[in-house]
Amino acid sequence: MALDNDPNFGTLESGDDYAQYFNLLANAFTWLLACYSSGAAETYEADIVPGFLRKMLYTIETLRVKYTYGSAYNRSLWVDLTDSGFPNSQEVTNIVADILGRKERLRALPAKSATKGLLLDTIFSQYEAPREMLWQLSEREYLEMLDEEKLFLSFTPGELINRDEDQKYRNYIYSWACYDFRSNRPYIHLMTFDQDKEKQPLEEKGASYYEFLQVVKGEGSRAPDVAILAIAIDEALESIHPTVLKRLCIGPLYGNLLLSGKNIEEEDVKQSTMRSLLSRYSRAKNDFMLFSSDDIVFSKSRQTFRGILNPRGKVREIFAITETDPECYARHASVINHYCLLPHWVLQNIDPHEIGENLPEFNRCQKITYNDRKEVEIHGRG
């Protein structure tokens, strides 16, 4: 792993690095997906989040194909080595641009059958595979994989679920995801909200539905504090009233490859501690420690604000911010939960004193471990 002037744009140095890095990402998200299928998450979350994780896995495979030979792109994959471990968000933005130019680029490439035939002829006659032909095949495969319905992009819409209704409101859950350009991390959102009953039902997908999507995409393509996001949606849509907004932040990710290329003199205490733990206790190259958190904000009341220009008034949510919890207060949330997914054998060997001094956030995490039996286990809070 090479560290240039900006660690947000770290690069991979060799084909082995590419293979290890993509294996690390795939391993981490496969195990995270297993957490939900094992019942480690709440029911409604377990029905929604796995779909986004599968899209993230598909995006990882798409980037793997894109950079396997990579001569068309004249650069390496950008990886955030600061406090993420994931591809830089510019890589996701580039996928969106590639989708727009997909048809034109496919037309410019030779037919797959012709390229394969020429490749086989060259291998038989010269006993080697020309990289140019391999690039053409991987370029075509990459472009053919570009499907917005399968990819985790800068903004990834989810499902609208109609729950129930009363005399005044319809109640829904809507989910979406974003790949935040500042933190270079994926975020998954689940919002419970009411809609005024005199408005057209969102499930009919009329004007009110597309207005709702436009606002959610405009406000939810980044990751401000959850209360700020909920207030922005509440303010923008007269008939929509968010009652609970839960956001899962995935990351940072730590693995041997990500830490081995760091300049040790520039490591912070957290990175140094992670490097020490994984170098001593990991069993495989793609062992990892994946941190995540969910920030939740909920409405504690609903008030009508009237003015000269709006005598009928605007109905607005009053969100609960837990002032007695410094972290909740700083991040404008009602509740924050922390998690760490790591190998069982690493957790067994962790020194609580070392962790307590150098990585205090680990102690407030719920630990979820994976093991050789392909199982995940929940170990509660430290």
KETORMAR-353515 format. One record per residue (C-alpha): residue number from 1; residue in three letters; x, y, z. Coordinates in Angstrom, 2 decimals. Layout:
   nr  rest     east    north       up
  NUM   ALA        X        Y        Z
...
***
This chain:
   nr  rest     east    north       up
    1   MET     0.00     0.00     0.00
    2   ALA     1.53     3.31    -1.07
    3   LEU     0.92     6.51     0.87
    4   ASP     1.21     9.63    -1.25
    5   ASN     0.90    13.25    -0.09
    6   ASP    -2.82    12.82     0.63
    7   PRO    -3.68     9.64     2.60
    8   ASN    -7.27     9.95     1.37
    9   PHE    -5.87     8.87    -1.99
   10   GLY    -3.60     5.97    -1.00
   11   THR    -2.82     3.56    -3.83
   12   LEU    -2.15    -0.14    -4.28
   13   GLU     1.30    -1.12    -5.49
   14   SER     1.00    -4.55    -7.11
   15   GLY    -1.37    -7.17    -8.43
   16   ASP    -1.05    -9.06    -5.15
   17   ASP    -2.10    -5.92    -3.27
   18   TYR    -5.18    -5.61    -5.47
   19   ALA    -6.16    -9.22    -4.85
   20   GLN    -5.61    -8.92    -1.09
   21   TYR    -7.47    -5.63    -0.82
   22   PHE   -10.55    -6.74    -2.71
   23   ASN   -10.55   -10.03    -0.80
   24   LEU   -10.41    -8.04     2.44
   25   LEU   -13.37    -5.87     1.42
   26   ALA   -15.41    -8.86     0.23
   27   ASN   -14.61   -10.77     3.43
   28   ALA   -15.65    -7.86     5.65
   29   PHE   -18.98    -7.26     3.92
   30   THR   -19.74   -10.97     3.64
   31   TRP   -19.34   -11.34     7.39
   32   LEU   -21.34    -8.17     8.04
   33   LEU   -24.11    -9.61     5.89
   34   ALA   -23.93   -12.83     7.93
   35   CYS   -24.59   -10.79    11.09
   36   TYR   -28.01    -9.87     9.78
   37   SER   -28.93   -13.36     8.62
   38   SER   -27.89   -14.71    12.04
   39   GLY   -30.44   -12.58    13.85
   40   ALA   -27.90   -10.13    15.27
   41   ALA   -30.05    -7.23    14.09
   42   GLU   -33.59    -6.13    14.78
   43   THR   -36.29    -7.61    12.55
   44   TYR   -37.14    -4.59    10.41
   45   GLU   -33.46    -3.81     9.97
   46   ALA   -32.68    -7.39     9.01
   47   ASP   -35.22    -7.13     6.21
   48   ILE   -33.75    -3.93     4.75
   49   VAL   -30.00    -3.63     5.39
   50   PRO   -28.87    -6.89     3.69
   51   GLY   -30.03    -5.59     0.32
   52   PHE   -27.68    -2.62     0.59
   53   LEU   -24.82    -4.85     1.77
   54   ARG   -25.29    -7.07    -1.28
   55   LYS   -25.09    -3.97    -3.45
   56   MET   -21.86    -3.04    -1.70
   57   LEU   -20.46    -6.51    -2.40
   58   TYR   -21.45    -6.18    -6.06
   59   THR   -19.76    -2.77    -6.23
   60   ILE   -16.57    -4.28    -4.76
   61   GLU   -16.58    -6.96    -7.46
   62   THR   -17.20    -4.31   -10.11
   63   LEU   -14.17    -2.33    -8.94
   64   ARG   -12.15    -5.55    -8.82
   65   VAL   -12.89    -6.14   -12.50
   66   LYS   -12.23    -2.50   -13.36
   67   TYR    -8.76    -2.51   -11.83
   68   THR    -7.66    -6.10   -12.52
   69   TYR    -5.66    -4.98   -15.54
   70   GLY    -6.50    -1.32   -15.44
   71   SER    -4.40     0.06   -18.30
   72   ALA    -7.42     1.97   -19.62
   73   TYR    -7.60     4.07   -16.48
   74   ASN    -3.91     4.99   -16.22
   75   ARG    -3.99     5.09   -12.44
   76   SER    -4.42     2.93    -9.37
   77   LEU    -7.48     2.49    -7.20
   78   TRP    -7.72     5.28    -4.62
   79   VAL    -8.11     4.08    -1.03
   80   ASP    -8.76     6.22     2.05
   81   LEU    -6.05     5.36     4.60
   82   THR    -7.06     7.96     7.17
   83   ASP   -10.10     6.69     9.09
   84   SER   -12.06     4.68     6.54
   85   GLY   -10.16     1.84     4.85
   86   PHE   -12.64     1.88     1.96
   87   PRO   -12.21     3.14    -1.61
   88   ASN   -12.23     6.90    -1.89
   89   SER   -15.68     8.27    -2.75
   90   GLN   -14.27     9.53    -6.05
   91   GLU   -14.18     5.90    -7.19
   92   VAL   -17.95     5.67    -6.67
   93   THR   -18.44     8.99    -8.47
   94   ASN   -16.38     7.63   -11.37
   95   ILE   -18.69     4.60   -11.60
   96   VAL   -21.62     6.97   -12.11
   97   ALA   -19.70     8.71   -14.92
   98   ASP   -18.85     5.32   -16.45
   99   ILE   -22.54     4.39   -16.46
  100   LEU   -23.30     7.51   -18.50
  101   GLY   -20.62     6.68   -21.07
  102   ARG   -21.18     2.92   -21.02
  103   LYS   -22.91     2.42   -24.40
  104   GLU   -20.43     4.54   -26.34
  105   ARG   -17.42     2.79   -24.80
  106   LEU   -18.89    -0.66   -25.45
  107   ARG   -19.38     0.20   -29.12
  108   ALA   -15.71     1.20   -29.39
  109   LEU   -14.45    -2.15   -28.05
  110   PRO   -13.88    -5.20   -30.26
  111   ALA   -16.47    -7.97   -29.99
  112   LYS   -15.81   -10.33   -27.08
  113   SER   -15.66   -13.41   -29.33
  114   ALA   -13.09   -11.76   -31.61
  115   THR   -10.90   -10.69   -28.68
  116   LYS   -11.05   -14.14   -27.09
  117   GLY   -10.14   -15.83   -30.38
  118   LEU    -7.18   -13.53   -30.95
  119   LEU    -6.09   -13.97   -27.33
  120   LEU    -6.06   -17.77   -27.65
  121   ASP    -4.13   -17.59   -30.93
  122   THR    -1.53   -15.34   -29.32
  123   ILE    -1.18   -17.57   -26.26
  124   PHE    -0.62   -20.66   -28.43
  125   SER     1.91   -18.91   -30.65
  126   GLN     3.74   -16.68   -28.16
  127   TYR     3.04   -18.55   -24.88
  128   GLU     1.85   -15.40   -23.12
  129   ALA    -1.33   -13.37   -22.74
  130   PRO    -1.01    -9.80   -24.06
  131   ARG    -2.15    -7.32   -21.43
  132   GLU    -3.87    -5.18   -24.05
  133   MET    -6.23    -8.02   -24.93
  134   LEU    -6.78    -8.87   -21.29
  135   TRP    -7.60    -5.22   -20.68
  136   GLN   -10.15    -5.23   -23.51
  137   LEU   -11.89    -8.26   -22.04
  138   SER   -11.90    -6.87   -18.49
  139   GLU   -13.01    -3.44   -19.79
  140   ARG   -15.99    -5.04   -21.53
  141   GLU   -16.84    -7.16   -18.50
  142   TYR   -16.68    -4.10   -16.25
  143   LEU   -18.94    -2.04   -18.51
  144   GLU   -21.41    -4.90   -18.80
  145   MET   -21.58    -5.11   -15.00
  146   LEU   -22.66    -1.47   -14.64
  147   ASP   -26.25    -1.77   -13.49
  148   GLU   -27.66     0.98   -11.26
  149   GLU   -30.13    -1.47    -9.71
  150   LYS   -27.26    -3.63    -8.42
  151   LEU   -24.67    -1.01    -7.41
  152   PHE   -24.06     0.95    -4.21
  153   LEU   -23.65     4.50    -5.51
  154   SER   -23.34     8.03    -4.09
  155   PHE   -27.10     7.86    -3.53
  156   THR   -28.84     4.48    -3.56
  157   PRO   -32.63     4.52    -3.17
  158   GLY   -34.30     1.79    -1.17
  159   GLU   -37.83     0.59    -0.56
  160   LEU   -40.93     2.47     0.55
  161   ILE   -42.94     0.40     3.03
  162   ASN   -46.51     1.38     3.90
  163   ARG   -47.07     0.41     7.54
  164   ASP   -50.44     1.68     8.76
  165   GLU   -52.63     4.79     8.93
  166   ASP   -55.08     6.61    11.18
  167   GLN   -57.56     9.44    10.61
  168   LYS   -54.84    12.06    10.05
  169   TYR   -51.69    10.30     8.83
  170   ARG   -50.27     7.45     6.81
  171   ASN   -47.17     5.86     8.31
  172   TYR   -44.20     4.68     6.20
  173   ILE   -40.64     3.43     6.39
  174   TYR   -38.24     4.55     3.68
  175   SER   -34.64     3.39     3.31
  176   TRP   -31.73     4.72     1.31
  177   ALA   -27.95     4.65     1.32
  178   CYS   -25.16     7.02     0.42
  179   TYR   -21.40     6.87     0.02
  180   ASP   -20.28     9.98     1.86
  181   PHE   -17.71    12.07     0.01
  182   ARG   -16.08    13.41     3.19
  183   SER   -15.71    10.29     5.33
  184   ASN   -15.41     7.86     2.37
  185   ARG   -17.75     5.47     4.15
  186   PRO   -21.08     3.84     3.25
  187   TYR   -24.14     4.89     5.24
  188   ILE   -27.54     3.19     5.34
  189   HIS   -30.63     5.14     6.45
  190   LEU   -33.99     3.95     7.72
  191   MET   -36.61     6.64     8.26
  192   THR   -40.03     6.19     9.83
  193   PHE   -42.36     9.06     8.99
  194   ASP   -45.96    10.21     8.70
  195   GLN   -47.65    11.73     5.66
  196   ASP   -50.70    13.99     5.89
  197   LYS   -53.66    11.94     4.79
  198   GLU   -55.16    14.60     2.51
  199   LYS   -52.11    14.30     0.26
  200   GLN   -51.77    11.74    -2.52
  201   PRO   -50.44     8.45    -1.08
  202   LEU   -46.75     8.02    -1.79
  203   GLU   -47.22     4.43    -2.96
  204   GLU   -49.21     5.73    -5.94
  205   LYS   -45.94     7.28    -7.16
  206   GLY   -47.45    10.56    -8.22
  207   ALA   -46.13    14.11    -7.84
  208   SER   -45.86    13.91    -4.04
  209   TYR   -43.75    10.74    -4.29
  210   TYR   -41.25    12.27    -6.72
  211   GLU   -41.06    15.45    -4.66
  212   PHE   -40.30    13.27    -1.63
  213   LEU   -37.55    11.38    -3.51
  214   GLN   -36.02    14.61    -4.77
  215   VAL   -35.75    16.02    -1.25
  216   VAL   -34.40    12.78     0.26
  217   LYS   -31.80    12.52    -2.50
  218   GLY   -30.81    16.17    -2.13
  219   GLU   -30.46    16.00     1.65
  220   GLY   -29.50    12.34     2.05
  221   SER   -26.63    12.04    -0.44
  222   ARG   -24.27    13.09     2.35
  223   ALA   -24.05    12.31     6.04
  224   PRO   -24.63    15.30     8.34
  225   ASP   -25.69    14.67    11.95
  226   VAL   -28.92    12.68    11.98
  227   ALA   -31.00    15.41    13.66
  228   ILE   -29.80    17.96    11.12
  229   LEU   -30.78    15.59     8.30
  230   ALA   -34.19    14.86     9.84
  231   ILE   -34.89    18.57    10.36
  232   ALA   -33.89    19.36     6.76
  233   ILE   -36.35    16.77     5.40
  234   ASP   -39.05    17.95     7.81
  235   GLU   -38.57    21.58     6.75
  236   ALA   -38.52    20.84     3.03
  237   LEU   -41.72    18.79     2.86
  238   GLU   -44.90    20.28     4.30
  239   SER   -46.82    17.00     4.41
  240   ILE   -43.98    14.72     5.57
  241   HIS   -43.17    14.32     9.27
  242   PRO   -40.07    12.21    10.17
  243   THR   -40.57    10.48    13.52
  244   VAL   -37.47     8.24    13.68
  245   LEU   -34.31     8.38    11.60
  246   LYS   -31.72     5.65    12.08
  247   ARG   -28.43     5.70    10.21
  248   LEU   -25.88     2.89    10.11
  249   CYS   -22.32     4.08     9.49
  250   ILE   -20.01     1.31     8.27
  251   GLY   -16.35     1.90     9.05
  252   PRO   -13.57     2.33     9.72
  253   LEU   -12.12    -0.93     8.45
  254   TYR    -8.71    -2.15     9.62
  255   GLY    -6.74    -4.97     8.03
  256   ASN    -3.12    -6.06     7.76
  257   LEU    -2.73    -4.73     4.22
  258   LEU    -4.24    -1.34     5.09
  259   LEU    -1.95    -0.91     8.11
  260   SER     1.28    -2.41     6.76
  261   GLY     1.83     0.37     4.25
  262   LYS     1.37     3.18     6.73
  263   ASN     4.27     5.40     7.68
  264   ILE     4.66     4.29    11.29
  265   GLU     5.91     7.73    12.33
  266   GLU     2.61     9.23    11.12
  267   GLU     0.33     6.62    12.69
  268   ASP    -2.04     7.77    15.37
  269   VAL    -2.54     5.72    18.53
  270   LYS    -5.63     3.98    17.15
  271   GLN    -3.88     2.80    13.98
  272   SER    -0.81     1.71    15.93
  273   THR    -2.97    -0.32    18.32
  274   MET    -4.85    -1.97    15.45
  275   ARG    -1.62    -2.82    13.64
  276   SER    -0.23    -4.37    16.80
  277   LEU    -3.36    -6.45    17.49
  278   LEU    -3.74    -7.79    13.96
  279   SER    -0.04    -8.47    13.46
  280   ARG     0.08   -10.51    16.68
  281   TYR    -3.21   -12.37    16.63
  282   SER    -4.66   -12.58    13.11
  283   ARG    -4.54   -15.95    11.37
  284   ALA    -5.22   -14.96     7.76
  285   LYS    -4.23   -12.14     5.42
  286   ASN    -7.80   -10.94     5.13
  287   ASP    -8.57   -10.87     8.85
  288   PHE   -10.05    -7.52     9.81
  289   MET   -11.62    -5.37    12.49
  290   LEU   -14.66    -3.48    11.21
  291   PHE   -16.21    -0.75    13.36
  292   SER   -19.73     0.54    12.78
  293   SER   -22.27     2.63    14.61
  294   ASP   -25.88     3.58    14.38
  295   ASP   -27.08     7.07    15.20
  296   ILE   -30.78     7.38    16.01
  297   VAL   -32.88    10.50    16.43
  298   PHE   -36.57    10.42    17.27
  299   SER   -39.30    13.02    17.56
  300   LYS   -40.46    13.75    21.09
  301   SER   -43.35    15.99    20.06
  302   ARG   -45.07    17.69    17.13
  303   GLN   -45.84    21.41    17.17
  304   THR   -47.57    23.88    14.88
  305   PHE   -45.71    27.13    14.22
  306   ARG   -47.82    30.04    12.92
  307   GLY   -46.80    33.36    11.44
  308   ILE   -48.17    36.37     9.58
  309   LEU   -47.38    34.80     6.22
  310   ASN   -48.69    31.41     7.24
  311   PRO   -51.70    31.76     9.56
  312   ARG   -52.54    28.04     9.20
  313   GLY   -49.13    27.23    10.55
  314   LYS   -46.45    24.64     9.81
  315   VAL   -46.41    21.35    11.63
  316   ARG   -42.86    20.54    12.70
  317   GLU   -41.20    17.77    14.66
  318   ILE   -39.28    18.49    17.85
  319   PHE   -36.41    16.01    17.98
  320   ALA   -34.94    14.62    21.18
  321   ILE   -31.22    15.25    21.66
  322   THR   -29.75    13.48    24.70
  323   GLU   -27.86    16.30    26.41
  324   THR   -26.65    14.07    29.27
  325   ASP   -24.61    11.96    26.84
  326   PRO   -21.67    14.01    25.49
  327   GLU   -21.42    11.97    22.30
  328   CYS   -25.15    12.19    21.54
  329   TYR   -25.11    15.91    22.27
  330   ALA   -22.09    16.50    20.00
  331   ARG   -23.55    14.41    17.16
  332   HIS   -27.16    15.64    17.56
  333   ALA   -28.64    12.21    18.25
  334   SER   -31.04    10.62    20.69
  335   VAL   -29.14     7.31    20.90
  336   ILE   -25.82     6.07    19.51
  337   ASN   -24.75     2.43    19.46
  338   HIS   -21.28     1.15    18.57
  339   TYR   -20.23    -2.23    17.19
  340   CYS   -17.02    -4.01    16.27
  341   LEU   -16.87    -7.09    14.04
  342   LEU   -13.59    -8.96    14.49
  343   PRO   -12.07   -12.48    14.54
  344   HIS   -12.93   -14.53    17.62
  345   TRP    -9.25   -15.37    18.12
  346   VAL    -8.29   -11.70    18.19
  347   LEU   -10.92   -10.86    20.82
  348   GLN    -9.67   -13.78    22.96
  349   ASN    -6.18   -12.27    23.12
  350   ILE    -6.95    -8.59    23.56
  351   ASP    -5.44    -6.96    26.63
  352   PRO    -8.18    -4.81    28.20
  353   HIS    -5.63    -2.40    29.64
  354   GLU    -4.00    -1.81    26.26
  355   ILE    -7.36    -1.29    24.62
  356   GLY    -8.67     0.91    27.41
  357   GLU    -5.72     3.29    27.16
  358   ASN    -5.26     3.41    23.39
  359   LEU    -8.69     2.62    21.99
  360   PRO   -11.34     3.63    24.54
  361   GLU   -14.17     3.48    21.96
  362   PHE   -13.62    -0.28    21.71
  363   ASN   -14.83    -0.73    25.28
  364   ARG   -18.24     0.77    24.51
  365   CYS   -18.72    -1.43    21.43
  366   GLN   -20.90    -4.46    21.19
  367   LYS   -18.45    -7.14    20.02
  368   ILE   -19.49    -9.45    17.21
  369   THR   -16.97   -12.13    16.28
  370   TYR   -16.57   -14.47    13.33
  371   ASN   -14.88   -17.85    13.57
  372   ASP   -13.69   -20.87    11.59
  373   ARG   -17.15   -22.45    11.79
  374   LYS   -18.53   -19.68     9.58
  375   GLU   -20.62   -18.37    12.47
  376   VAL   -20.98   -14.99    14.14
  377   GLU   -21.29   -14.61    17.90
  378   ILE   -22.44   -11.61    19.93
  379   HIS   -20.38   -10.91    23.05
  380   GLY   -22.23    -7.91    24.43
  381   ARG   -20.65    -4.73    25.58
  382   GLY   -17.15    -4.55    26.97
***
